[in-house]
Amino acid sequence: MMKFLFMLIFMIPLCFMKNMFWLVQMMLFFFFFLFMNLNLNIMCFSNMSYMFYCDIISFGLIMLSVWICSLMIMASSNLLKLNFYINFFLFNIIFLLIMLYLTFSVLNLLLFYFFFESSLIPTLLLIIGWGYQPERIQAGMYLLFYTLFGSLPLLMGIIYIFNDLNTMMIYFLKFFNLNLYMLYISMIFAFLVKMPMYFVHLWLPKAHVEAPVSGSMILAGIMLKLGGYGLLRILIFLQEVNLKLNYIWIIISLIGGLYISMKCFCQVDMKSLIAYSSVAHMSMVIGGIMVMNYWGFIGSYVLMISHGLCSSGMFCLANINYERLNSRSLYINKGMMNFMPSLTLWWFLLLSSNMSAPPSLNLLGEISLINSLVSWSNFSMILLMMISFFSAGYSLYLYSYIQHGKYFYGLYSFYVGLSREYLLLFLHWFPLNILVLSVEFISIWF
């Protein structure tokens, strides 16, 4: 695992050389294919050293991180055209990727906390430095304070665990069972804020609306998955207390998911609508993890991967429209089928994946999650049914509102899609629908 870390560190000087924008992206793709061929033992922790390891959960999320970071560079070519601090932008992305790689592959719980928090800094710089709205400072403060407020109890919980058990190795902690209510709440609250759970979700739509396309991609693609990854790791040694209290989180998530799904119909900003749909999807992931059965763990993992690709692709689409019309309002982005019929196909493909139509990976994840939550309680069937229905509803609402109707008469110039943009969308959509074929690889990790 260290060899991959060194490869990323040695990519940093490339960022500060002239005309290296596309080379950095090619190097990230190269890194992805090297990492994909990692010799992985599916049934247990492998590639293990004193500090690093890689099991199937880490493997999938690191691959997703590298993939999304390379596509972020492709989506941000407008910065290259304007020559808008591109060297620092590339450095920011590589630094963020190093932090994410370390978060997903480190064995020590304290180091995990350190890198988990460090990934916040480059995201904040992306929003404040390259965002194009006047309220981006406020959005950055929301992001910072929500996350840091939730994370301080986590640090205290980790210190308590070390004092009590004399170990902070994630691998060893699975042999313990800590039946302590305060420890449980302090450990999981940071991850619930990061997911985000309903009631502590307000930072997410705010950050998305103010962020540039690369910021939105990394927030939707990876940052929400840090919370899910943390829960999958932490709940193993807090099983007993979780089985007593999990109904609280499941009820909040499912009712909140339903409410947020209905709130999507009230949005007039494309980015805001996609951001709220992320909260609705993540509420199902929280429910699946908290139920603590096999189907729930598989479903939450699969939906995290699929949502990372799907949501990131939809933010790219919203940005492509924004670059043409300089507006993200649904009222102005009407009748797009007249201008870019080929882009209409991509809206349809990604929004159909968002509503969990086959053969997308979202369908597989949602089936597993519905299976796990209904096995926990039959009453959850009603809420899940309504969340799934409204999920299809707001996806169709967004699609039909943007693509059909009379176009805005204030438009006086326009240009069609570029091959770079179609490649970008294809690289989001293709893995999302082809990974269904390797479902047996995903479903035996436990």
N, C-alpha and C positions, 0 to 999 in steps of 0.2 A: 504493500500500500504506500510505502514511503517513496517508491520510485515515481508513482503518479503525482504525489505531492511536489516532488522536486521538478517534475516536468512543468507543472503549473507555475511554480515560483520562477523558473528560468524563462517563462513567457513574459514576465513583467518588463524586462528591458526592451522587448519588441514594441511595447505600447508607446515608448517614447522616441522611436525612430520615425523617420519620414515615410509616408506612403505605405504604412504597414496595416492599414485598416482591415483589408480583406485577408491579409496573411494571418492575422490573429484569429480571424474566424475559421480559416482553413485548419489552423493548428488545433483549434477546439474540436473540430470534426475529427481530426486525426487522433486526438486524445480519446474521443468517444469510442472510436473503433478499436483502439488499443485496449481500453477498459472493458469493452464488450466481450473481448476474448479472455477475460480473467478466468482462471481456473477456480470454479466456485463449487464448494460442496453444499448441496441444497439443504441437507438435513440438519446442519449445525453451523456454528460460527467457524469461518475458515479464513485463510490468509491472515492468521493471527500473530501479533507480536506483542510487546509489552504495552504499546499504546494504541495500536490500530487493529481493526478487524474488518471483515466484510461478510455479512450474511445476506440472505435474499432481500430483506427489507432495505438495508443500506445500499445494496447493489442497484436496485430499481430506482431509488431516490437520487443516488449520485448520477446515474445515467440521465435521469430526467433533468437534473440541475445543469449538466454539461450541455445537453441538447437545447434547453431553453436559453442558456447564456449565449450559445452560438447563434441562435435565431434572433436574440435581442440585437446583436450587432447587425444582422441582415436587415432587421426592421428599422434600424436607426440610420440608414444611409443618408437621410436628410441632413443629419449633423455633418456628414462628410462634405456634402454639397455646400453647406454654409460655412464649413471649417470652424465649427463651434466647439472649441476645447476638446477635440476628438481624442487627443493623447490621454488626457485625464479621464475621459469617458471610458476608454479601453482599460486603463489601469483600474478604474472603479469596478468594472465588470470582472476582471481577473481576480481582484482582491475579494470581491463578493463570492466568486466561485471557490476560491481557496477556503474561505470561512465555511461555506456550505459543505464542501468536501470533508473538512475536518469535523464539522458537527455530526455528519452522518457516519463517520468512520472511527470516531475516537472511543476508547473503552472507559476512560475515567469520567465519572459523573460530574466532577467539578470542571474538568476541561470541556465537557459537553456544554455545561452552563455558560462557560466563558465564550465559546465559539457561537453558541446559540444567540447570545446577546450581541456579539461582534458583528454578526450578519446584518444587524439593524443599521449600523453606521453607513455602509455604502448605499443602502436603500434610501436612507434619509438624504444623503448627498445627491442621489439621482433625482429625488422629488424636488429638493430645494434648488439644485443647480440647473437641471434641464427641464423642469416643469414650465408650462407656459401660461399659468393662471396666476392672478395676483394673490390668491389665498393659499399659496403652496406652503408658506411658512407656518400658517395655522394648521394645515394638514400634517406637516412634519411634526409639530408639537403634539397633536393628537396621537400620532403613531408612536412617538417616543414615550409619552407619559402613560398611555394605556399599557404598553408593553413592559415598561420598567416598573410600573406600579404592581403589575401581576407577577413580575419575576423576582422581586426581593424576597417574598416568602419562600420561593423555590431555593434560593441560595441558603437561607436559614435551615430549610429542611435537609439539604445536602450535607451541611455541616453537622447537623444533629445525627444523621445516618452514620457519618464517619466516626463521631464520638461514641456512638452506640455499638457499631458493628466492626469498627477498625478496617473497613474497606470501602472504596468508592468504585470498584470495578463493576460495570453493568453486568458482566457475565456471572460474577459470584452472587450478586444480589438476588438472583432468581431462586436461590436456595433458602431465602429468609421469608418470613411472613410478618409484616409489621402491622399490628392491629391498633393503629393510633389515629384518631379522627383528625386532630389538628395537623399532624404530619401529612395525612392524606390530602386535606384541603390545600395546605400550603404547597404541596408538590404538584398538584394537577391544575391549580388555578392559572398559572402562567401559560400552560398549554391551551387551556380553554379560551383565554384571551387571544392567543395567537391563531386559533382555528378559523374564525372567531365564533364563539357561542353567542346566541341571542342574549341581549342585555349588555354585552361587552363588545359589540360588533361595530359601534359607530365610527371607529377610526378607519375601518376598511373602505367604505364607499367614499369617505372624504379623501383618503390617500389616493384612491384610484382616479377620482375625478381630476385631481390636481397633478398627478404624475404624468411624465412623458410616456410614450408607448413602451419603452424598455422597462420603466418603473412598474407599469401595470402588468407587464408580462411576468416579471420576477415576483411581484407580489402575489398574483393569482397562481402562477406556476409552481413556485417553491416555498414562499414564506408561510403560506397557510399549511403546507405539508409538514413544517417543522413541529407544529403543535400535535399533529396526528402521530408523527414519529415518536415524539416525547411520550405521549400517552401509551403507545404500544410497548415502549421500553419500561416505563415507570410502573404501570399497573400490574406487572408480573409479581412484584413483591408487596403489593398493596391489595391483594385479591380479596381477602376476607372483609375488610372495611368497605371495599368497592361494592361487594355484593349486597351490603346493607344500605348503601347510600346511592347506588347508581340510578334508582328510579327518579331522583331529583333532576339529574342532568338529562336523562332521556326525555322526561316530560317537558323540561324547558326547551330542549333542542327541537322536539317534534312540533310543539305548539308554536314556538318561535319560527321554525322553518315554514309552517303554514302561513303565518302572518306575513313573513318577509316575501313569500311567493305572491301573496295578494298585493303587497306593496309594490312589486315589480310593475304591476299594471298602471301605477300612478306616475311612473318615471317619464320624464321627457328628454332626458339625457341618455344617449346610448351607453356611455361608459358606466353611468350610475346604474342602469338596468342590469348590465352584465355583472357588475360588482355585487348587487343584491342577489342575483341568481347564484353567485358563488357562496354567499352566506347560507342560502337555502340548501345547496348541495352538501356543504360542510356540516349542516345540522344532522343530516342523515349519517354522515361519517362518525360524528360524536356518538350518536345513538348506537351504531354498530359496534364501536370499540367498547362502550360502557356495558353492553349486554354481556361481554366476555365469553362468547362462544366461538366455535371454529368458523362458522359462516360469517359472523360479524367481523372477525379479524381479517378474513380474506376479502370480504366485501369492502371494508373500509380502506384497505391497502390498494385494491384495484381501482376504487373510485377516486382515491387521491391521485394516482398516476393518470387516470383518464381525464379527470377534471383539470389537472395541470396542463395537459395538451390542448384540451377543448377550449378552456377559458382564455388561455394565452392566444389561441388562434382567433377568437372572437374580438379580443382587444386589438389585434393586428388589423382585422377588418374595419373596426371602428376608426382606427387611425388612418387607414387608406382613404376612407370617406372624409375624414377631417382634413387631410392634406389637400383634397380637391375643393372642398366647400368652405373650409375654415369655420366649421360649426359642427357640433355634435348633437344639435337639437333634432328630435324626430320630425318636427314640423318642417324643417328646412331640408333634411335628408329624405325627401319623398321622391317617388317615381324614378328610383335609381335603375330600374330595369330598362328604361329608355336610353340611359347613358352607357351603362356597363353591364350588358346582359351576361357576360362571362363571369363577372364578379357576383352576380345574382346566384349562380350555381354554387359558389363557395359559401355565400351566406346560408344557402339552403343546406349544404352538406354539414357545416359546423353547427348550425342551429338544430338540425335533426339529431346530431350526436349529443348536443346539449340536452335534448329532451329524451335521451336514452333510446333512440331508435336503433334496431339492429342494422349492421353488425358491429356497432361501436362498443368499446370497452366499458362505457358508462352503463350499458344495459346489463352486462355481466356483474358489475359492482352493485347496481341497484337491486338486481334479483337476489344476490347474496344478502344484502342488507335487509331487504323486505323479509326474506326467509328468517333471518336471525331475530329481527324485532317482533315478528308475528309469533315466533316460538317463545318469546319472552312474555308477551301478553297479546291476547286476541284483540283487545281494544285499540292497540296501536295500528291495527289494520285500517281503521277509519281515517286517521291522520295521514298515514302513508299513502292511502288512496288519493286523498285530496292534494297532498304535496306533489305526487306524480302527475295528477291531472292539471294542476296549475302550472307545473313546470312545462308541460307541453303547451299550455295556454299562453304563457308570456313569451315563449320562444316563437310561437306562431304570430303573436301580436307584434313582436319586434320585426319579424321577417316581412309580414304583409304591410305593415305601416311604412317601412323604409322602401320596399321594392315597388309597391303599387301606388296608384294615385297620380295626381298631376304634379309635375316637378315645379320647384320654386322659380318664379319668374325673375328673381333677382340674379340668377346665374348668368354670367356673361362670357366665361371661358371655362374650358374643361379639357382634361386629357384622360385617355383610357388607361387601363391597368398596364403595369410594366411586367416584364418576364420575371424580374426579381421578386415582385409581390406575389405572383402566382406560385413561384417556387417556395416562397416563405409559407404560404397557406397550405401547399401540398405537403410540406415537411411537418406541419402540425397535424393534418388530417390523416395522412397515410399510416403513421405508427399507431394512431388512435384506433384505426379500424383493422389493422393487420395483426396487432398484438392479441386479438381474440383467439387467433390460431394457436398461440402458445399458452393457453390457459392452464394446462396441466403443470407447467413450470411454476406458475404463480401460486397454484392452489395446494402445493405440497410443502410450502416453506415452514409450516408451523411444527 
